[in-house]
Structure formats: structure tokens, C-alpha cells
Amino acid sequence: MAEAAWARRTVWGRAASLALVPASWSFGGVVRLRNQLYDSGHLRAERVAARVVSVGNLTVGGSGKTPLVLWLAERLAASGRRVGIVARGYRKERAGVVVVGRNGTPLVSVREGGDEAVLLARRFAGPVVVGEDRVAAARVAADECNAELLVLDDGFQHRRLARDLDVVIVSGDPRQARLLPAGPLREGARALCRAGVVVTTDGNGEAARSFVPPGVPVVTAAARATALVTVREGRWETSPLDALAGREVAAVAGIARPNRFLELLGQLGARVRETRLLDDHHAYVPGDLEWIAAAARRYPVLTTEKDLVKLAESPAAPPVSAVRLDIEVTPADTLLRLAAGADVVCGGARPGEEVTT
């Protein structure tokens, strides 16, 4: 229902969004006040003993932050840097700072560390650390896990942790959307003055120039399906995507925008016959597993990797395969140089920012 209001494509959606505009004004006032307090130095950003590169966005959910975090961390580590990933660990049940993984191996369950963090820990060879207090989590990653460069997942609005670069993902023109709750924006386009580099995911970097501040580099990124992933006897195995062409399948997904997953399956040549679309970060219950088992007797069942890390932990893991998504960045060297600190970061300064050590 929220997406229908935010899209404003129907009479109901336009009316619902308009009714929420006063609440958006209040939300925007709080956001502006908080940013002014950081910009003036009345609120302090805290620095840790590592370079911090934040990956964030202006909107809620489904922007491709996690694939970009993984892309950055893998390539910076390949250049010889000791890289760690820091995240909040959304919906984790274990309080405090949690070291979710090392050496490409998860050390905790999804319940303890959160689904996205466990997925990152499975795919990234460096440390993955989560915590509600991301300053504390970053300190553990730097001091105890020996990371010299941290990639902070979903950190643009988390200004208490000082960062050396803000990578901000945008899709479309944020000037055409409204602030929460009338729209999907956490902050408006003016917030891009804090960005060190903007990553546009709609394939039109030139169009972004109309709202990105002068001097802030713009690169493009696109998600690509690269493999099918299946768990067999605890082993994660990959196979080619061409097995989907012409196949009738069932689909289950608990992500922010599950319809995009269905569109992707269609692009891969699969014909989706049954679906179970769930809320983002959905915790699977016995009824979900029963649905998957029944669907699997008729069709191959496909899901996302974020869902697969949860399903694979079930005592009787259902027969599902995930579509792996990787991201391509153009030009890649621009983003990597900025992230590594090889260039002066345009637009990355924080007026009046104070840091503590």
C-alpha cells in the first residue's frame, strides 16, 4: 500500500500521498535540524582507526546497497587493503556488536546477525561486523579484526560515525519524490551536497547531472544475474542461468520490491506459475516451508540469495535455488580510486564537522 501511495499513479495513491504531506513536512524539519547540528559541530561525528567508506541512499529499501557494498569490499580487498564490512544487522535478535563472519564463513545464524549480514559474510572473505551502535561495531572491525578500511552498509544518514567518503545510490530523479511518509525519501536531493560520489542505477548518468551538485562525480551501476545458487548437504553450489530458459517455475521472495524479482525471472526466460511474495526481511515460518514444499512438487522453486541464507538454516531445508545478483560499475576506476583515498574527494567535506578519537 505504501508503494502505491508513493508512486501516485492512481487516484487513491495520489490522495493517500497528499494526505501524508503534513507529516512529511514534520519529518523533513527533524532531518534538517539534525543535519544542521552535525554541520555546525553541536553534534559530533566519532572517528575510528580506519578509513570509512559509507554506501547509502536517499530512499528506503531496495536500492542495491548490499550488492554495491560487496562489490566495493571485494575489489578494495583485491588491491591489497585489509577491508571489513560494517552494518546495523537489521532485525538481528542478538544485542550489541556481533562479528557475523570471517574468511568467507558465517559465524552466527541469521537470527543472531541478520539476513543481509550473513549473506555478506558468506560471500566476502574479510570480517563482517554488525551492531545497533555502528561506531562500536566499526571499532571492533578496526581494532579487533585489524581492518584498515571499512565499508559501511546503509550509512548515509548515520552521521555519528565519521566517514572519509559517502557513496550515495540514486535511482530516478529524487526531486520528483516526497519525503517519508508521503514518499520514499529519507532525505531530499539537497542532501547530495554531502556526497563524495553518486551512483545512479537507472542507466542515465547524464540525467543525474541535473540534480547532483557540481564537482560530485557520477558513476553508473547495473545489477546482473550471474548464476543459480543451490545448497546441497551444506555446500553452496552454483550453476548456469541458461537452465531457466523456457522453464515453468514457482517464486518466493521476502525483499523490499519482490515484483522486480519476478520481472528478472521473466527476463531470464522463466515462466512464473506460482508466487509467494513476502515482506522485506521476512522470517520464514512453517506455513511458508509447507508452501515451498508443495510448490516444489510441481515446479522448480526460485528465490533470492537473501532468502536462501534463511531457508538454508531450516532443519529440513526446502528445495530452492537462488538467483545470484552481482553489480557492474562504470567507470569502475573512478569509484575505486575515491574509495581507496587515492584522489581528493569532491563534495565530501562536512562544514564544521568535529571528530573524536
N, C-alpha and C positions, 0 to 999 in steps of 0.2 A: 504493500500500500504506500509506503514512503516513497519508493521509486516512481510510482505513478504520479504522486504529487510533485516530486522534484522535476520530472520530465515535462509536466504541464502540457501534455499532448491532448488531453481530453477535457471536457467541461468540468468534470469532477476534479481532475488533477489540478487544473488552474484555480478552481475555487478553494481547494484544500491548501494549496501553496499560499494563496493570497491571505487566507485566514491566519496563517502562521507567521506572516511578515512581522507583526509587532514583537513576537518572541525572538525573531531573528535580529531585530534592532537591539534588543536587550543582550542577546548573545554576543553580537558584534561589539557592543560597548565594553563588555567584560574582556573580550580578547584584546581590544585596542588598549585598554588600561593596563593589562598585564604586560603587553609588549612595550608600552611606554615606560613601565617600571624597570624592565630589563635594559632598555636603551639608555635610560638615564642613570643606571647604576644603583638604583634603590633596591632592586633585586639582583643578586649576584649569581653569575654562572660559575660553576666549580670545574676546575681543570684536573685531569688525571695525567699520569705519567705515560701518555701515549698520544699519538696523533689520532684525532677522532674525525671520521667522515660520516655524516648523517645522511641517510636516504629517507626522504619523506615526501609528502604531497600536500595538496590543498584540500582534498576531498576525503570522505570516509569510504573505506573498503574498496577492494577490487581494482587497485590501480597498477598492480605489477611490482610492488615494492620488494616482495620476497625474492622473485627471480633476479631482480637487479642487485639486491644485496649479495646473493650467491655469486652472480657474475663478477661483481667488483672484488669480493673476497678471494675468489679463486684466482683471478688474474693478478691481483696485487701479491698474493702468496707465491704465484709462479715467478714473479720478478725477484723473489728472494726476501721479501718482507715477512716478518712474523706477524701474522694477521689473526685477529679474533673478531667474532660477531657478538654484538650485544643487542638484546631485545627485551621487551617487557615480559614476554611469556604469557600472552593473553589467555585468560581462563585457566591458568595453571592452578592447582589446588595446594601445592607446596609453597608455603610462605617464605619470603626472603629471597636471597640470592641463590640461584641454582646453577651449577655447572652442568649443562644439558648433555654436552658431548665433547669428545676429543678424538683426534686421529680417525675421523670419519665413522665413529661408533657412538650411538646414543648411550648415555649412562643412566638415564632415568626414563620413566614411562611418559606417555602423552599427558596423563593426568597430573604428573608432577611438574612437567616442563612446558606443556602447551604444544599444540599440533604443529604450528609453523616452526617452532624452535627445534622440535625433534626431527622434522623434515630437513632443516638446515644442518643439523648435527649428523644426519645420515649421509648427506651429500658433500659436506665441507670437511676437509682434513684438519682444520685448526679448531681452537676452542670456541664453543658456543655457550654464552653465559646469559642468563635472564634474571630479571628482578623488577619488582614494582618500583624500587628506587634504582633508577638506571645509573646514577652516579656511583652508588655502591657496587652495582654489577660491573661497571666499567673499571672500577678499581681492582676488583677481583681478576678480571680478564687481563689487566695490565700487570698487576703486582704478583699474582699467584700463578697465572697462566703464561706470563712472560710475553704477552703480545705488545708489539711496538706500534701497531696501527689497528684501530678498531673501526669496524663498520657498524654503525648504529642503525638498527631497523626501526622505521617509523619514528624518526626523531625530530622532525622539523618544528613541531610545536613544543617539544620537550626542551626548553631553553635552559633549564638548570644545569645541564651538562654542557660545558663549553665545547665547541667543536671548531675544527680548522676548516671545514668545508661543508656547506649544505647543498646536497644534491636533491633537487625538487622535481618530482614527476608531475606532469600535467597532461591532460587529455582534453582536447577541445579548447574552447575559449572560456576561461573562468569568469569573465565579465558577463557572460550570459546566464550564470547560475546564481542562486541565492545562498545566503548563509543558513546554517542549521538553525531551527528545524524546518524552515520553509524550503531549503535546498540542501545539497550535499556538501557545501563548502564549510570547512573548519576555519578558513581564512580567505579573504578576497585576494584579487590579483595584486593588490599593493604589497602584500607580504613578500612577493618575489624580489623586492629590494634587498631582502636578507639572503637571497640565494647566491651560491657560488657558481652553480651551473644548473640549467634547466634541461630536463629530459622530456621530450614530447613523445607520446605514444600513439598519436593519430596519424603519423606518417607525413606531417606537413610542418617541417621546421621553420620554413619561411613565414607561415601564417603566425607562428608564435612570436615573431618579432614585433607584432603589433601590440602585444601586452607585456613582453619581457623587458625589463629596464635596460637601457643602453649599457654596454660593457659586460653584460652577463652572457657567457657562451650558451649556445643551444645545441644539443645533440638529439638524435632521434633513436628510439628503441622500438623493437618489434618482437613479440613473443612468437616462438616457433615450436610446434610439436616435433619432438625428435625421436621418441621411442615409446614402446609399450613396456610397462614395468609390472612384473608378476612376482609374488612371494611364494616360493616353494620350499617347504621344510626349513623355514627361517632364512633362506637365501633370497636376495633380491636379484632378479634376473631381468635382462632387457631383451626385446625382440623388435624386429622392424615394424613400422606402421602400416606397411602395404597389406598386412593381414586383414585390415579393416575394410578395404575397398569392397563394396557390394554386400557387406555382411549386415544382417539384421542383429541389433544389439539392444540391451537394456542399459540405462544410465542412472547412476545415483551420485549426488553431489551435495555437499554442505559447504558452499562457498558464498561469497558476497553476491556474485552475479552468475547464478547457475545457468541461466539461459545462454550465456556466452560459451559455456562448456558444450551445450547441445549444438550450438552453431559450429563449434570446432569439430565435433564428431561428424557433422554433415559435410564439412569441408574435406575431411579425411576419407569420405566415401561411405561412411557407415550410415545405416538406416535405423534410426532410433524408434523402437516399437513400444517401449515401456520406460517410464521415468519415475524417480523418487527424488524430488528437489527439496532440500532441507536448508535450515538457517545456517549462516556462516559459523564455523567452529562447532557445528553440531556434535553432541556427544551421542554416539550410537547406542541404542537400547535393543533389547531382544526383538522387539517388533520390527526394527529395521533389518536385523540379521535374517529374520524369517522371510521378509520380503525379498531380500537379495538371494537367499537360497532358492526360493520359489521361482524367481525370475531366471536364475542360472540354469534351471531345468529346461528352459525354453530358448534362452539366448545367452551369448557371452555378455557378462556384466562389466561395464566400464565405469571408472571413477577418476578422481584427481589424485595426485600424489599426496596432497594434504589430507585427503580422506583415507588413503591407503595406509598411512602410518597409524591411524586409529584402528582401522579394520584388521590390520595385521596383528594387533595386540589381543584380539579376541581369542578366548580359549579354543573356539572352533572357528578359525578364520574362514570367512566365506570365499568362494571362488570368484575373485575380481581381478581385473587388470587396470592399471592407471596409465593415463596418457601423460608422459613427461613433457614439460614445457621448459625450454631454455630461451634466453633472450639474446638478441643481436643489437649491438650499439654501433651507430655511425655518426661521426668518426670515433672509433673506439679510443684512439690515442689521445684525443682531447680530454676525454673524461678520465682516463687512467693517469695522465700527467698531472691533472689537477688533484686527483685523489691522493696520489703519491707525494704531492707537495713540490713537484718539480717546477711549477710555474707560480707566479703571483696570482692569487685568486681574485678575479674581478667580482665586485659586488658582495664579497664575503665579510667585509668589516662590520662590526657592531658598534655604532656610536655609543660611547660612554660605557661599554661593557667592562666589568671588573671580574677578575677571576681570583680564586683562592687556590692555594696549593696544599 
